Structure formats: C-alpha cells, structure tokens
C-alpha cells in the first residue's frame, strides 16, 4: 500500500468546511456516516470524478483507511492536489467521538 506517501488527516483534524467523501459501500454508509458527508462508492469514482471538487479541502474516508488511500492516490494521479486520506477511517472517526448519522433506523455505527 502507498498510504505512507499520501497526505492524510486524523478524525479530529478534519476542517469543518471540508468536503468529506465517503467511498464505502451502500450498506456501510446506511449504518453510519458523518453528517454532511458525500457518498460515492469507490467503484463508481472513475465514472463520477466530475462530482469531486478540485478546490477546497477534500477528505476521503472508508472504514479503516485502506480503500480511501487508494482513492486519494487515484485522484492525485488524475490531477487532484486537494485530497487527503482520513487516517483510520470511520473507525477512528467514531472512536474520536465525532458525530454520526444512520440511514437504516438503527443507532449509527461502523460496520
């Protein structure tokens, strides 16, 4: 994995005005996600890259940081210079006590 060379932030370092890009699968998103996050599953990124801002802070998140690191690398290779990986993903987000919402009627959680 090439995460060591990628720009990253921790859950408590995410700027309040950042565009939070959640690349997890729909069931993971429904179980729990950050308020205001934008859901774009990893496999849809190539076809939907025009939806990802090229300015401002973009923080990419998955469950633990692996998939999001791949997406950050992919976007950087395609000209994005404003993307960072969320270290530890939603697991660390939840552990840091950051707010979460669910879409499935259950308490918000990371699956």
DRENROLO-503211 format. One record per atom (N, C-alpha, C): x, y, z; residue number from 1; atom name. Coordinates in nm, 3 decimals, decimal comma. Layout:
<ropas>
     east    north       up  pos  site
        X        Y        Z  NUM    CA
...
</ropas>
This chain:
<ropas>
     east    north       up  pos  site
    0,084   -0,119    0,000    1     N
    0,000    0,000    0,000    1    CA
    0,088    0,124    0,000    1     C
    0,039    0,230   -0,062    2     N
    0,116    0,352   -0,075    2    CA
    0,068    0,462    0,018    2     C
    0,001    0,426    0,126    3     N
   -0,057    0,526    0,217    3    CA
    0,048    0,614    0,282    3     C
    0,170    0,563    0,298    4     N
    0,274    0,639    0,367    4    CA
    0,307    0,770    0,295    4     C
    0,294    0,771    0,163    5     N
    0,328    0,890    0,085    5    CA
    0,211    0,984    0,065    5     C
    0,094    0,945    0,110    6     N
   -0,026    1,023    0,084    6    CA
   -0,053    1,125    0,194    6     C
   -0,104    1,242    0,155    7     N
   -0,145    1,338    0,257    7    CA
   -0,263    1,282    0,335    7     C
   -0,260    1,300    0,466    8     N
   -0,369    1,246    0,548    8    CA
   -0,397    1,337    0,666    8     C
   -0,512    1,316    0,727    9     N
   -0,553    1,388    0,848    9    CA
   -0,615    1,286    0,943    9     C
   -0,616    1,320    1,071   10     N
   -0,686    1,238    1,169   10    CA
   -0,829    1,288    1,181   10     C
   -0,912    1,212    1,248   11     N
   -1,053    1,248    1,262   11    CA
   -1,070    1,385    1,327   11     C
   -0,985    1,420    1,420   12     N
   -1,000    1,548    1,489   12    CA
   -0,937    1,664    1,412   12     C
   -0,866    1,634    1,302   13     N
   -0,802    1,739    1,222   13    CA
   -0,883    1,776    1,098   13     C
   -0,995    1,710    1,073   14     N
   -1,074    1,738    0,953   14    CA
   -1,130    1,880    0,962   14     C
   -1,099    1,965    0,863   15     N
   -1,154    2,101    0,866   15    CA
   -1,307    2,099    0,864   15     C
   -1,369    2,191    0,936   16     N
   -1,516    2,191    0,944   16    CA
   -1,580    2,215    0,808   16     C
   -1,509    2,282    0,717   17     N
   -1,566    2,310    0,585   17    CA
   -1,517    2,212    0,478   17     C
   -1,452    2,103    0,520   18     N
   -1,401    2,005    0,422   18    CA
   -1,516    1,933    0,353   18     C
   -1,492    1,892    0,229   19     N
   -1,582    1,806    0,153   19    CA
   -1,543    1,664    0,192   19     C
   -1,627    1,598    0,271   20     N
   -1,597    1,463    0,320   20    CA
   -1,655    1,363    0,220   20     C
   -1,566    1,289    0,156   21     N
   -1,605    1,195    0,052   21    CA
   -1,598    1,053    0,108   21     C
   -1,714    0,992    0,128   22     N
   -1,724    0,857    0,185   22    CA
   -1,732    0,757    0,071   22     C
   -1,630    0,671    0,059   23     N
   -1,621    0,579   -0,055   23    CA
   -1,663    0,436   -0,019   23     C
   -1,732    0,419    0,094   24     N
   -1,774    0,285    0,136   24    CA
   -1,896    0,239    0,057   24     C
   -1,931    0,113    0,078   25     N
   -2,047    0,053    0,011   25    CA
   -2,177    0,105    0,073   25     C
   -2,289    0,094   -0,001   26     N
   -2,416    0,148    0,048   26    CA
   -2,458    0,097    0,186   26     C
   -2,433   -0,032    0,218   27     N
   -2,474   -0,083    0,350   27    CA
   -2,389   -0,020    0,461   27     C
   -2,262    0,005    0,433   28     N
   -2,175    0,068    0,532   28    CA
   -2,219    0,213    0,556   28     C
   -2,251    0,284    0,447   29     N
   -2,299    0,422    0,455   29    CA
   -2,428    0,429    0,537   29     C
   -2,522    0,338    0,508   30     N
   -2,651    0,340    0,577   30    CA
   -2,635    0,317    0,728   30     C
   -2,537    0,234    0,765   31     N
   -2,517    0,201    0,907   31    CA
   -2,466    0,321    0,986   31     C
   -2,382    0,402    0,924   32     N
   -2,331    0,519    0,996   32    CA
   -2,233    0,598    0,912   32     C
   -2,257    0,729    0,904   33     N
   -2,168    0,816    0,828   33    CA
   -2,165    0,953    0,894   33     C
   -2,067    1,032    0,855   34     N
   -2,052    1,166    0,909   34    CA
   -2,161    1,257    0,853   34     C
   -2,218    1,345    0,937   35     N
   -2,316    1,441    0,886   35    CA
   -2,252    1,526    0,776   35     C
   -2,324    1,547    0,669   36     N
   -2,273    1,632    0,561   36    CA
   -2,177    1,563    0,466   36     C
   -2,146    1,435    0,491   37     N
   -2,056    1,362    0,401   37    CA
   -2,126    1,337    0,268   37     C
   -2,046    1,313    0,165   38     N
   -2,097    1,283    0,032   38    CA
   -2,063    1,137    0,002   38     C
   -2,165    1,059   -0,033   39     N
   -2,144    0,915   -0,057   39    CA
   -2,117    0,889   -0,203   39     C
   -2,001    0,832   -0,231   40     N
   -1,963    0,795   -0,367   40    CA
   -1,881    0,667   -0,357   40     C
   -1,946    0,550   -0,373   41     N
   -1,874    0,423   -0,357   41    CA
   -1,748    0,417   -0,443   41     C
   -1,644    0,356   -0,389   42     N
   -1,513    0,351   -0,454   42    CA
   -1,521    0,308   -0,600   42     C
   -1,600    0,206   -0,631   43     N
   -1,603    0,154   -0,768   43    CA
   -1,670    0,251   -0,865   43     C
   -1,741    0,352   -0,813   44     N
   -1,807    0,450   -0,901   44    CA
   -1,721    0,573   -0,925   44     C
   -1,607    0,583   -0,855   45     N
   -1,523    0,703   -0,866   45    CA
   -1,483    0,734   -1,010   45     C
   -1,428    0,638   -1,087   46     N
   -1,384    0,674   -1,223   46    CA
   -1,495    0,734   -1,309   46     C
   -1,617    0,685   -1,295   47     N
   -1,727    0,735   -1,378   47    CA
   -1,786    0,865   -1,325   47     C
   -1,758    0,899   -1,198   48     N
   -1,823    1,015   -1,135   48    CA
   -1,722    1,116   -1,082   48     C
   -1,601    1,116   -1,138   49     N
   -1,497    1,206   -1,087   49    CA
   -1,535    1,353   -1,097   49     C
   -1,622    1,387   -1,192   50     N
   -1,661    1,528   -1,208   50    CA
   -1,737    1,580   -1,085   50     C
   -1,787    1,489   -1,000   51     N
   -1,860    1,530   -0,880   51    CA
   -1,766    1,570   -0,765   51     C
   -1,638    1,539   -0,778   52     N
   -1,543    1,563   -0,669   52    CA
   -1,477    1,699   -0,689   52     C
   -1,489    1,787   -0,590   53     N
   -1,432    1,922   -0,605   53    CA
   -1,281    1,919   -0,628   53     C
   -1,233    2,013   -0,709   54     N
   -1,090    2,025   -0,736   54    CA
   -1,029    2,139   -0,655   54     C
   -1,111    2,207   -0,575   55     N
   -1,057    2,310   -0,486   55    CA
   -1,119    2,292   -0,348   55     C
   -1,060    2,355   -0,249   56     N
   -1,103    2,335   -0,111   56    CA
   -1,052    2,201   -0,060   56     C
   -1,074    2,175    0,068   57     N
   -1,027    2,051    0,129   57    CA
   -1,122    1,936    0,097   57     C
   -1,068    1,828    0,042   58     N
   -1,145    1,706    0,021   58    CA
   -1,080    1,597    0,106   58     C
   -1,158    1,541    0,198   59     N
   -1,108    1,434    0,284   59    CA
   -1,184    1,307    0,248   59     C
   -1,108    1,202    0,210   60     N
   -1,167    1,076    0,165   60    CA
   -1,166    0,977    0,281   60     C
   -1,280    0,909    0,302   61     N
   -1,294    0,819    0,416   61    CA
   -1,355    0,686    0,374   61     C
   -1,310    0,577    0,436   62     N
   -1,372    0,445    0,424   62    CA
   -1,382    0,389    0,566   62     C
   -1,387    0,258    0,582   63     N
   -1,400    0,202    0,716   63    CA
   -1,273    0,220    0,798   63     C
   -1,157    0,184    0,739   64     N
   -1,034    0,189    0,819   64    CA
   -0,919    0,263    0,753   64     C
   -0,937    0,312    0,631   65     N
   -0,834    0,392    0,566   65    CA
   -0,769    0,332    0,444   65     C
   -0,794    0,203    0,416   66     N
   -0,731    0,137    0,302   66    CA
   -0,790    0,176    0,167   66     C
   -0,922    0,163    0,155   67     N
   -0,987    0,198    0,028   67    CA
   -0,974    0,347    0,000   67     C
   -0,990    0,428    0,106   68     N
   -0,980    0,572    0,085   68    CA
   -0,840    0,612    0,042   68     C
   -0,736    0,543    0,092   69     N
   -0,598    0,570    0,049   69    CA
   -0,584    0,542   -0,101   69     C
   -0,645    0,434   -0,148   70     N
   -0,641    0,402   -0,291   70    CA
   -0,707    0,511   -0,373   70     C
   -0,821    0,562   -0,323   71     N
   -0,893    0,668   -0,394   71    CA
   -0,811    0,796   -0,395   71     C
   -0,749    0,832   -0,282   72     N
   -0,665    0,952   -0,277   72    CA
   -0,552    0,940   -0,380   72     C
   -0,487    0,824   -0,385   73     N
   -0,380    0,804   -0,482   73    CA
   -0,430    0,815   -0,625   73     C
   -0,546    0,757   -0,651   74     N
   -0,605    0,762   -0,785   74    CA
   -0,636    0,906   -0,824   74     C
   -0,699    0,981   -0,733   75     N
   -0,734    1,120   -0,764   75    CA
   -0,609    1,205   -0,784   75     C
   -0,507    1,184   -0,700   76     N
   -0,383    1,260   -0,715   76    CA
   -0,318    1,231   -0,850   76     C
   -0,324    1,105   -0,894   77     N
   -0,268    1,069   -1,025   77    CA
   -0,348    1,130   -1,140   77     C
   -0,470    1,175   -1,110   78     N
   -0,555    1,236   -1,213   78    CA
   -0,567    1,387   -1,196   78     C
   -0,476    1,446   -1,120   79     N
   -0,470    1,591   -1,115   79    CA
   -0,526    1,659   -0,991   79     C
   -0,584    1,583   -0,899   80     N
   -0,635    1,645   -0,776   80    CA
   -0,517    1,669   -0,681   80     C
   -0,506    1,790   -0,629   81     N
   -0,399    1,819   -0,533   81    CA
   -0,456    1,864   -0,399   81     C
   -0,587    1,846   -0,382   82     N
   -0,656    1,894   -0,262   82    CA
   -0,720    1,780   -0,183   82     C
   -0,674    1,657   -0,205   83     N
   -0,734    1,541   -0,140   83    CA
   -0,643    1,486   -0,031   83     C
   -0,706    1,442    0,078   84     N
   -0,632    1,380    0,189   84    CA
   -0,709    1,259    0,237   84     C
   -0,637    1,163    0,289   85     N
   -0,697    1,041    0,343   85    CA
   -0,729    1,061    0,491   85     C
   -0,844    1,010    0,535   86     N
   -0,876    1,013    0,678   86    CA
   -0,811    0,891    0,743   86     C
   -0,704    0,916    0,819   87     N
   -0,634    0,808    0,889   87    CA
   -0,730    0,731    0,978   87     C
   -0,730    0,598    0,964   88     N
   -0,814    0,515    1,049   88    CA
   -0,960    0,511    1,009   88     C
   -0,998    0,589    0,909   89     N
   -1,133    0,585    0,854   89    CA
   -1,243    0,613    0,956   89     C
   -1,360    0,558    0,926   90     N
   -1,477    0,579    1,013   90    CA
   -1,458    0,514    1,149   90     C
   -1,373    0,411    1,158   91     N
   -1,346    0,351    1,290   91    CA
   -1,287    0,455    1,383   91     C
   -1,185    0,529    1,335   92     N
   -1,124    0,631    1,419   92    CA
   -1,216    0,751    1,437   92     C
   -1,296    0,782    1,334   93     N
   -1,393    0,891    1,343   93    CA
   -1,488    0,865    1,461   93     C
   -1,543    0,743    1,465   94     N
   -1,636    0,706    1,573   94    CA
   -1,563    0,704    1,708   94     C
   -1,441    0,648    1,710   95     N
   -1,366    0,638    1,835   95    CA
   -1,331    0,776    1,890   95     C
   -1,317    0,875    1,802   96     N
   -1,285    1,011    1,844   96    CA
   -1,409    1,086    1,891   96     C
   -1,525    1,020    1,884   97     N
   -1,649    1,083    1,930   97    CA
   -1,706    1,183    1,831   97     C
   -1,664    1,173    1,705   98     N
   -1,717    1,264    1,604   98    CA
   -1,862    1,225    1,573   98     C
   -1,944    1,322    1,529   99     N
   -2,087    1,293    1,505   99    CA
   -2,109    1,195    1,391   99     C
   -2,214    1,114    1,406  100     N
   -2,251    1,018    1,302  100    CA
   -2,402    1,010    1,290  100     C
   -2,448    0,980    1,168  101     N
   -2,589    0,959    1,139  101    CA
   -2,606    0,821    1,077  101     C
   -2,725    0,762    1,092  102     N
   -2,753    0,637    1,021  102    CA
   -2,874    0,658    0,931  102     C
   -2,889    0,570    0,834  103     N
   -2,999    0,579    0,737  103    CA
   -3,092    0,459    0,749  103     C
   -3,063    0,368    0,844  104     N
   -3,138    0,242    0,847  104    CA
   -3,224    0,226    0,973  104     C
   -3,243    0,335    1,048  105     N
   -3,328    0,327    1,167  105    CA
   -3,258    0,272    1,290  105     C
   -3,135    0,229    1,276  106     N
   -3,058    0,178    1,388  106    CA
   -2,965    0,288    1,439  106     C
   -2,913    0,274    1,562  107     N
   -2,813    0,371    1,606  107    CA
   -2,695    0,371    1,510  107     C
   -2,636    0,488    1,486  108     N
   -2,522    0,499    1,394  108    CA
   -2,407    0,414    1,443  108     C
   -2,346    0,340    1,351  109     N
   -2,236    0,252    1,384  109    CA
   -2,149    0,230    1,262  109     C
   -2,030    0,177    1,283  110     N
   -1,939    0,146    1,172  110    CA
   -1,940   -0,005    1,152  110     C
   -1,972   -0,048    1,031  111     N
   -1,973   -0,193    1,002  111    CA
   -1,866   -0,225    0,900  111     C
</ropas>
